[in-house]
């Protein structure tokens, strides 16, 4: 075998080796294609209760709550006692790690580092850990003992049409008001009705029982709260609410016969209640004790 024949032989042998390695690689890739990644673990989901209906729980089924004092998407449970009784809930989530019936766009993450917390529809979420023999013991799956505590803590539900906010009223004029719409110099929180995202709801003092008198130009400033569903926290009586047909045909929710409205200058922003400074006529926020509307 001459020099050129030997070179060709060697080159052919190398090509065979390369081809064999390529076949091994291709086979290896083909086997990898059958790999199925694990299903992401659900971090937030819905549970069902005969008393409360659907409500939010963590991956282990532990109940989640919102705090009416959180008038904006900010945790106001910052004292040591409050934090021990109501530990924050946090989980890193995406569209694949929330349960059926929940929308990723309803969730936000607030805080940083160890203080990170998940919020739902603007409301920071908490656990309940009541004292037992001097120690705060977190609830186990299925327990809902925090509902209604202090009239400010409520189980987080996906279908509320009414929620509650307990906060200082501040009018468009910058003044502080109490629940009777009197200007005050100190602080006095009012617990009032809001929609599912904490947007303030008002009553019109010129209205009559289940009858709206805010139409045309008035309706542009005071849009009706339109819904046909009635889902409320335990602090309120569902029977106090009803649905009427607004003159334009919209379905408007009422409380004790008072049609409910938004205020345009609140800009659909959680925690704002600027309408309390409108005096001609007055537009109060709606509290549980509000007397029934007068007959037409």
Buried (B, 14 or more C-beta within 10 A) or exposed (E): EEEEEEEEEEEEEEEEEEEEEEEEEEEEEEEEEEEEEEEEEBBBBBBEBEEBBBBBBBEEEBBBBBBBBBBBBBBBBEEEEBBEBBBBBBBEBEEEBBBEEBEEEBBBEBBEEEEEBBBBBBBBBBBBBBEEEEEBEEBEEEEBEBBBBEBBBBBBBBEBBBBBBBBBBBBBEEBBBBBEBEEEEEEEBBBBBBBBBBBBBBBBEEBBBBBBBBEEEBBEBBBBBBBEEBBBBBBBEEEBBBBBEBBEEBBBBBBBBBBBBBBBBBEEBBBBBBBBBBEEEBBBBBBBEBEEBEEE
